[in-house]
Amino acid sequence: MLRAAIFDLDGTLADTMEALGEGMNRALAHYGCPQRTREELLECINYGSREFVRRAFPADFPQDKIDEALIYYKARYAEVWQKTEVPYPGIYELLDKLKALGFKIGVVTNKMHEITVPLTEKLFGEGYFDAVIGQGPYEPKPDPASTMAVLEAFGVEQSEAAFIGDSHIDMRTAKNSGLTAIGVAWGYRPESVLWDEGADAVAHDADELFELLTEDGI
């Protein structure tokens, strides 16, 4: 039986693309590069901030300036991340019900740690999650280090925890960590991607996710 749930953030708990897109397009404009659509930027996310910049910028952008562009992008995103105002429908209720059952809940994301913490506090309140880790302290997902650190803090076994996310990176993270892999179909990647990456189950709304997390034998 599961006792802990670790969630991805972007595309799983909340739709953050408006702010991500605005931050990136401000950075692209600064360097005289073409603006990107939401759909184009969706192809660039999930791999961490540096890869987001590298993939969003044109292929002929000087690679020795990527780190400089990353610093500029981070500063611009820091100005607009507050535009992510609410989680996806049913997420508040889902998390409250899990907490009431005694679940440990955490967030592990490739979003910058210095923004992940205030964003989760803005959406859910300070101290709501039992652990929150963004990109910075550990290697980015799908490296299992951050997830394993959360499990250790929770004091639960791998067999007692699920990793929930909307992307191939999240399913790989779950598998690399030895956790149950649950995909969510409302995020940034097609459902087929989740199954192809070995999802144990896919939820189509928050109620179904609650059932998957609380039923025996998933």
GUTOR-95840 format. One line per 8 residues: number of its first residue (from 1); their letters; for each residue x, y, z of C-alpha. Coordinates in steps of 0.001 Angstrom, whole numbers. Layout:
! GUTOR-95840
NUM) a) X Y Z  ...
! end
This chain:
! GUTOR-95840
1) mlraaifd) 0 0 0  1238 3473 -857  2131 5896 1929  3789 8696 -38  3223 10623 -3266  5889 12713 -4982  4618 15135 -7620  6154 16892 -10571
9) ldgtladt) 5123 20567 -10685  4871 21994 -14210  2045 20318 -16114  1145 18114 -13143  128 20347 -10248  -279 23560 -12251  -148 24969 -15774  2901 27218 -15656
17) mealgegm) 3355 27749 -19391  2072 31334 -19564  4796 32549 -17230  7470 30248 -18661  6649 31428 -22158  6714 35083 -21206  10054 34722 -19456  11593 32862 -22374
25) nralahyg) 10234 35206 -25022  11616 38193 -23120  15009 36489 -23191  14703 35654 -26887  13743 39253 -27702  16738 40558 -25759  19052 38549 -28012  17173 39406 -31208
33) cpqrtree) 15794 35893 -31650  12321 34969 -32956  9512 34552 -30441  8265 31043 -29663  4691 29792 -29439  3376 27788 -26500  3434 24668 -28663  7058 25219 -29648
41) llecinyg) 8104 25811 -26054  6315 22674 -24893  8835 20733 -26965  11679 22407 -25072  10674 21858 -21442  11164 19052 -18887  14976 18890 -19023  15930 21715 -16659
49) srefvrra) 16440 25440 -17181  19672 25299 -19167  18243 22792 -21613  15054 24859 -21853  17145 27816 -22991  19315 25770 -25326  16327 24171 -27015  14268 27378 -27201
57) fpadfpqd) 17029 29472 -28730  17788 29068 -32469  20156 26299 -33487  22645 28881 -34780  22739 30795 -31496  26363 30770 -30226  26693 27886 -27795  29262 29788 -25759
65) kidealiy) 26537 32319 -24922  23979 29818 -23629  25027 30266 -20002  24759 34036 -20376  21292 33634 -21928  20340 31296 -19087  21164 33962 -16505  19087 36490 -18431
73) ykaryaev) 16160 34069 -18791  16208 33237 -15057  16022 36924 -14215  13099 37465 -16578  11200 34407 -15351  11736 35594 -11785  9721 38673 -12770  6692 36769 -14078
81) wqktevpy) 6398 33374 -12316  3671 34853 -10098  1318 34678 -13101  830 31005 -12216  -2048 31596 -9804  -3951 28339 -9307  -3333 24591 -9602  -5224 22339 -11981
89) pgiyelld) -8867 21542 -11109  -9258 19168 -8189  -5620 19308 -7074  -6323 21150 -3820  -8945 18579 -2875  -6757 15652 -3926  -3830 16748 -1794  -6010 17550 1213
97) klkalgfk) -7552 14082 1056  -4133 12426 801  -2863 14399 3782  -5945 13444 5765  -5114 9775 5119  -1600 10309 6477  229 10397 3131  3565 12137 2938
105) igvvtnkm) 3481 14445 -90  6363 16110 -1883  7378 17963 -5017  10385 17107 -7184  10784 19239 -10289  13373 20436 -12786  12149 23998 -12240  14699 26242 -10536
113) heitvplt) 14686 25557 -6791  14715 29264 -5940  11390 29657 -7770  9911 26235 -6956  9753 26985 -3229  7920 30345 -3423  5657 29088 -6210  4484 26059 -4223
121) eklfgegy) 3991 28322 -1198  1959 30763 -3312  -272 27983 -4644  -645 25852 -1522  683 27734 1470  3953 27670 3382  4888 24250 4714  2030 22477 2918
129) fdavigqg) 4299 19850 1357  6520 17616 3430  9405 18149 992  10024 20406 -2024  13071 20050 -4261  13713 21973 -7465  16692 22038 -9797  19897 22974 -8029
137) pyepkpdp) 20673 20731 -5045  20781 17551 -7175  21170 16465 -10778  18006 17094 -12837  15403 14373 -13302  15388 11617 -14472  18401 11239 -12185  16908 9623 -9064
145) astmavle) 18981 11497 -6460  16386 14147 -5567  13582 11608 -5387  15619 9293 -3197  16452 12210 -890  12734 12864 -455  12051 9203 295  14768 9211 2931
153) afgveqse) 13294 12331 4509  9862 10697 4499  11160 7471 6024  9276 5312 3522  10366 2464 1294  10403 2689 -2506  7539 193 -2671  5436 2563 -556
161) aafigdsh) 5740 5606 -2822  4542 6792 -6220  5971 9427 -8523  3298 11380 -10384  3988 13436 -13489  2928 14438 -16978  6071 13687 -18984  8445 11001 -20190
169) idmrtakn) 11048 12462 -17813  8741 11842 -14854  8057 8246 -15831  11796 7668 -16220  12382 9276 -12833  9882 6917 -11236  11485 3886 -12843  15036 5016 -12020
177) sgltaigv) 13964 5485 -8401  12071 2208 -8089  8733 3946 -7470  5280 3323 -8880  4955 5503 -11992  1633 7314 -12401  1111 9626 -15352  -1430 12422 -15607
185) awgyrpes) -3152 12970 -18928  -3959 16667 -18393  -377 17927 -18720  2075 18854 -21445  2643 15454 -23083  283 13060 -24897  -966 10122 -22865  748 7734 -25287
193) vlwdegad) 4142 9099 -24202  3422 8111 -20607  2481 4556 -21513  5495 4256 -23830  7762 5222 -20930  6368 2486 -18706  3647 4194 -16691  1974 1789 -14267
201) avahdade) -1230 3815 -14576  -2479 7084 -16073  -5034 9343 -14386  -7393 11535 -16412  -8558 13750 -13545  -7776 14371 -9881  -10481 11997 -8644  -9052 9128 -10672
209) lfellted) -5568 9958 -9398  -6820 9747 -5808  -8303 6332 -6511  -5065 5090 -8056  -3020 6278 -5114  -5303 4772 -2482  -6314 1451 -4025  -4401 -1738 -3273
217) gi) -2298 -3457 -5868  -1527 -681 -8337
! end
